[in-house]
Amino acid sequence: MKTGFFAVALSAIWVVPVAGQDDRILLANGSTVEGARVTGYGIHELRYAKGSANESVSTDQVAKVELGKFRDVYARGLKNADLMLTVAREQMGVKNEVMAQLGFVGASARFFDTDRAQEAIACLDELQNLLPEAGVVPEVYRQKFEHFMGLGSKGAPNAIAVAKKYQSAAVGGAWPSGFMVEAEFFLALAERAAGGNPAAYQTRLRGVIGKAGAANPTIMNRANVELAHSLRESKDKDGARLIYDEVLKRDSVDDSSRAGAFVGMGMLLLDEATAENRDAAKKALLMFLRVRLETREAWPSLQAEALYHAILAADKWRGNEYQTIMARCRGVLRAEFAGTEWEQRAKAGR
């Protein structure tokens, strides 16, 4: 299963083939630069040529970079982390630093996906040593952060350490403000995982949201969803519902934020479902299924959680073909999310 919750989900970098061998830059505001040629990718700015013009954009405003030649260059390693790492080193050898840095983070993600965490971390450390000012350096912190957060409470101290290092690097290096606010968000999440106070956590999230509005809209959306989750858990259902609804109504919201809002709304509805109010269970079921249908790029952990709760909602609803729905959700969990907490809980009937 692919890693999910934060780093890859919060990843600003992924690499896919693009028709016509053009480079493509997706920006945080939802717009896209098509038919470009990336000429430089540093921690402060991404430079590109388009037509006869040379342009640039602040790196924290880059949501995704797609290199048209990536598939050709990394043909040997598209499904193999070791080979991808080898090719990334070769690209460094020929001074193709943009292609190299994307290969390093692609290889580390594949190492994490195949439960080779030590090799993934070593790969990220190698990248940072070779290219300390690379545009993908924030991904070094994201991937490490997700790994440690995925270990639960025992990984929280290491997650806190990674978040603090990210924050220190961003402040000390005068990195674009979007990275600074992301590091602050990570620190709030990690300290909450370590057992922080819910009220203090909510206050910190509101601070992150205020700073992220202009600097990092993706973090603003994700912090809003996390705030709504915390409010729901604190029994402020109206406050949570308002935030979920606002996120779902916004344009250009990333899939993981939308999926989180769908799950949160589904949980609110599921709490309202009773034998006398099965309609709430049906509405909850539809919310959970929308994660699968409408947010295919959302974190795998969110997709698995939504499938599990869809099973619970279908069982509470007990409407037409509810057993078929439950069986299909279980089947997808087994096929795509085997070994996860949610697949295990579904298997145990909990």
C-alpha positions in Angstrom: 0.0 0.0 0.0 1.2 3.5 -0.7 2.0 5.7 2.2 -0.6 8.3 2.9 -1.3 10.5 5.8 1.0 13.5 5.6 4.1 13.6 3.6 3.0 12.1 0.4 -0.5 13.6 0.9 1.1 16.9 1.8 3.7 16.4 -1.0 4.1 19.4 -3.3 6.0 17.2 -5.7 5.1 14.3 -7.8 6.3 13.2 -11.2 4.3 11.8 -14.1 4.7 11.5 -17.8 3.3 14.4 -19.9 2.2 14.1 -23.5 4.5 15.9 -26.0 7.5 15.8 -23.6 6.5 19.2 -22.2 6.9 20.1 -18.6 3.8 21.1 -16.6 3.6 23.2 -13.4 0.5 23.0 -11.2 0.2 25.9 -8.8 -1.3 26.1 -5.4 -4.1 28.4 -6.5 -5.4 25.8 -8.9 -3.9 27.2 -12.1 -1.6 25.3 -14.4 1.4 26.3 -16.6 1.3 24.1 -19.7 4.0 23.6 -22.3 6.8 24.9 -20.1 10.4 23.9 -19.8 11.7 23.9 -16.2 15.1 25.4 -16.1 15.8 25.6 -12.4 14.2 24.4 -9.2 15.5 25.8 -6.0 14.1 26.3 -2.5 13.2 29.9 -3.3 11.9 29.8 -6.8 11.1 27.6 -9.7 12.3 29.0 -13.1 10.9 28.0 -16.4 10.8 29.0 -20.0 7.5 29.3 -21.9 7.7 30.4 -25.5 10.3 33.1 -25.7 9.8 34.2 -22.1 11.7 33.3 -19.0 9.5 33.3 -15.9 9.6 32.2 -12.3 7.3 31.4 -9.4 8.0 31.1 -5.7 8.6 27.5 -4.8 6.0 27.4 -2.0 3.3 28.2 -4.6 4.1 25.1 -6.6 1.7 22.3 -6.0 3.1 19.8 -8.5 5.8 19.5 -11.1 5.5 17.1 -14.0 8.5 16.6 -16.2 7.7 15.4 -19.7 11.0 13.4 -20.0 10.7 11.8 -16.6 9.3 8.4 -17.9 12.1 8.2 -20.5 14.9 9.0 -18.2 13.7 6.8 -15.4 12.3 3.9 -17.5 14.5 1.4 -15.6 13.2 2.5 -12.2 9.6 3.4 -12.5 8.5 0.5 -10.3 11.8 -0.2 -8.6 13.2 2.1 -5.9 16.8 0.9 -6.1 16.9 1.5 -9.9 15.3 4.9 -9.6 17.9 5.8 -7.0 20.6 4.7 -9.3 19.3 6.8 -12.2 18.9 9.8 -9.9 22.6 9.5 -9.0 23.4 9.2 -12.7 21.5 12.4 -13.3 23.5 14.1 -10.6 26.6 12.9 -12.4 25.6 14.7 -15.6 24.5 17.8 -13.7 20.8 17.4 -14.5 19.9 18.6 -11.0 16.1 19.1 -11.6 15.7 15.6 -13.0 17.9 14.2 -10.2 16.1 15.8 -7.3 12.7 14.5 -8.5 14.2 11.1 -8.9 15.5 11.0 -5.3 12.1 11.9 -3.8 10.4 9.4 -6.1 12.8 6.7 -5.0 12.4 7.5 -1.3 8.6 7.4 -1.6 8.8 3.9 -3.2 11.1 2.8 -0.4 8.6 3.9 2.1 5.8 2.2 0.2 7.6 -1.1 0.3 8.4 -0.9 4.1 12.0 0.0 3.6 12.0 3.0 5.8 15.8 3.0 6.6 16.7 3.1 3.0 14.1 5.8 2.3 15.5 8.0 5.0 19.1 7.4 3.7 17.9 8.4 0.2 16.4 11.6 1.5 19.5 12.4 3.5 21.7 11.8 0.4 19.5 14.2 -1.6 19.7 16.9 1.1 23.5 16.5 1.4 24.0 16.7 -2.4 21.4 19.5 -3.1 20.7 21.4 0.2 19.0 24.2 -1.8 16.9 21.9 -4.0 13.2 22.8 -4.6 12.2 19.4 -3.2 14.0 19.7 0.1 10.7 20.3 1.9 9.7 16.9 0.7 12.6 15.5 2.7 10.8 16.7 5.8 7.3 15.7 4.6 8.2 12.1 3.9 10.1 11.7 7.2 7.2 13.4 9.1 4.6 11.1 7.6 6.7 8.0 8.4 7.0 8.9 12.1 3.4 10.0 12.4 2.3 6.7 10.9 3.9 4.9 13.8 1.4 6.4 16.2 2.3 7.7 19.7 5.7 6.0 19.7 6.7 7.9 16.6 5.5 11.3 17.9 8.8 12.3 19.4 10.6 11.8 16.1 7.8 13.5 14.3 8.2 16.5 16.6 11.9 16.5 16.0 11.4 16.5 12.2 8.9 19.3 12.4 11.2 21.4 14.5 14.1 20.9 12.0 11.8 21.9 9.2 10.8 25.0 11.0 14.4 25.9 11.9 15.5 25.4 8.3 12.7 27.4 6.9 13.2 30.3 9.3 17.0 30.2 9.2 17.1 30.0 5.4 14.5 32.6 4.9 12.5 30.2 2.9 9.2 31.3 1.3 6.5 31.7 4.0 4.4 28.9 2.7 7.0 26.4 4.0 7.2 28.2 7.3 3.5 27.8 7.9 3.6 24.2 6.8 6.3 23.4 9.3 4.2 25.1 12.0 1.3 22.9 11.0 3.4 19.8 11.2 4.5 20.7 14.7 1.0 21.3 15.9 0.0 17.8 14.5 2.9 16.1 16.1 2.5 17.6 19.5 -1.2 16.7 19.5 -0.2 13.1 18.6 2.1 13.2 21.6 -0.9 13.9 23.9 -1.4 17.7 23.7 -4.4 19.5 25.1 -7.3 19.7 22.6 -8.2 23.3 23.4 -4.5 24.4 22.9 -4.4 22.3 19.7 -7.4 24.1 18.3 -5.9 27.5 19.1 -2.7 26.6 17.3 -4.6 25.4 14.3 -6.5 28.7 14.1 -3.2 30.4 14.1 -1.9 28.3 11.3 -5.1 28.9 9.3 -4.7 32.7 9.7 -1.1 32.6 8.5 -1.8 30.1 5.7 -4.6 32.0 3.9 -2.3 33.8 1.5 0.9 31.8 2.0 -0.3 28.3 1.5 -3.9 27.6 0.6 -3.4 23.8 0.7 -2.2 24.0 4.4 -5.1 26.3 5.1 -7.6 23.8 3.9 -5.9 20.9 5.7 -5.6 22.8 8.9 -9.3 23.7 8.7 -10.2 20.0 8.3 -8.1 19.1 11.3 -9.7 21.8 13.3 -13.1 20.5 12.3 -12.1 17.0 13.3 -11.0 18.3 16.7 -14.2 20.2 17.2 -16.2 17.2 16.4 -14.3 15.1 18.8 -14.9 17.8 21.4 -18.7 17.6 20.8 -18.9 20.9 19.0 -20.8 19.4 16.1 -22.2 22.7 14.7 -18.7 24.2 14.6 -17.3 21.2 12.9 -20.1 21.0 10.4 -19.7 24.6 9.4 -16.0 24.1 8.6 -16.5 20.9 6.7 -19.2 22.6 4.6 -17.0 25.6 3.9 -14.1 23.4 2.7 -16.4 21.4 0.4 -17.8 24.6 -1.1 -14.4 26.1 -2.0 -13.0 26.0 -5.5 -9.6 24.3 -6.1 -9.4 22.4 -2.9 -6.9 19.5 -3.0 -8.4 16.0 -2.9 -7.1 15.1 0.5 -8.8 18.1 2.1 -12.0 17.4 0.3 -11.8 13.7 1.3 -11.2 14.7 5.0 -14.2 16.9 4.9 -16.4 14.1 3.4 -15.2 11.7 6.1 -15.9 14.3 8.8 -19.4 15.1 7.5 -20.1 11.4 7.2 -19.0 10.9 10.8 -21.4 13.6 12.0 -24.3 12.0 10.1 -23.3 8.5 11.3 -23.5 9.8 14.9 -27.1 10.9 14.2 -28.2 7.6 12.7 -30.6 5.5 14.8 -33.1 2.8 14.1 -35.7 5.6 13.8 -33.4 7.8 11.7 -31.9 5.5 9.0 -31.9 8.3 6.5 -28.9 9.8 8.4 -27.1 6.5 7.9 -27.8 6.6 4.2 -26.5 10.2 3.9 -23.4 9.2 5.8 -22.9 6.3 3.5 -23.1 8.6 0.5 -20.5 10.9 2.0 -18.0 8.1 2.6 -18.5 6.8 -0.9 -17.8 10.2 -2.4 -14.2 9.9 -1.1 -13.8 6.9 -3.5 -15.7 8.4 -6.3 -14.6 12.0 -6.3 -11.2 12.3 -4.6 -9.1 9.5 -6.1 -5.9 11.4 -5.4 -6.6 11.7 -1.7 -4.3 10.1 0.8 -4.6 6.3 0.9 -5.2 6.4 4.6 -8.3 8.6 4.1 -9.6 6.3 1.3 -9.3 3.3 3.6 -10.9 5.1 6.5 -13.8 6.1 4.3 -14.4 2.6 3.0 -14.4 1.2 6.6 -17.0 3.7 7.7 -19.0 3.1 4.6 -19.4 -0.5 5.8 -20.6 0.7 9.2 -23.0 3.2 7.6 -24.4 0.6 5.2 -25.0 -1.7 8.1 -26.9 1.0 10.0 -28.9 1.9 7.0 -29.9 -1.6 5.9 -31.5 -0.3 2.7 -31.6 -1.8 -0.8 -28.5 -3.9 -1.5 -26.7 -2.8 1.6 -25.0 -6.2 2.0 -23.6 -5.9 -1.6 -22.2 -2.4 -0.7 -20.6 -3.8 2.4 -19.1 -6.7 0.5 -17.7 -4.4 -2.2 -16.1 -2.1 0.3 -14.5 -5.0 2.2 -13.2 -6.3 -1.2 -11.6 -3.0 -2.0 -10.0 -2.8 1.5 -8.5 -6.3 1.0 -7.3 -5.6 -2.5 -5.8 -2.1 -2.0 -5.3 -1.5 1.7 -4.4 -4.9 3.1 -2.7 -4.8 6.5 -4.0 -1.3 7.4 -5.8 -0.5 10.6 -9.0 -0.1 8.6 -8.8 -3.4 6.7 -8.0 -5.2 9.9 -11.0 -3.6 11.7 -13.3 -4.5 8.8 -12.0 -8.1 8.9 -12.6 -8.3 12.6 -16.1 -6.9 12.2 -15.3 -3.9 14.5 
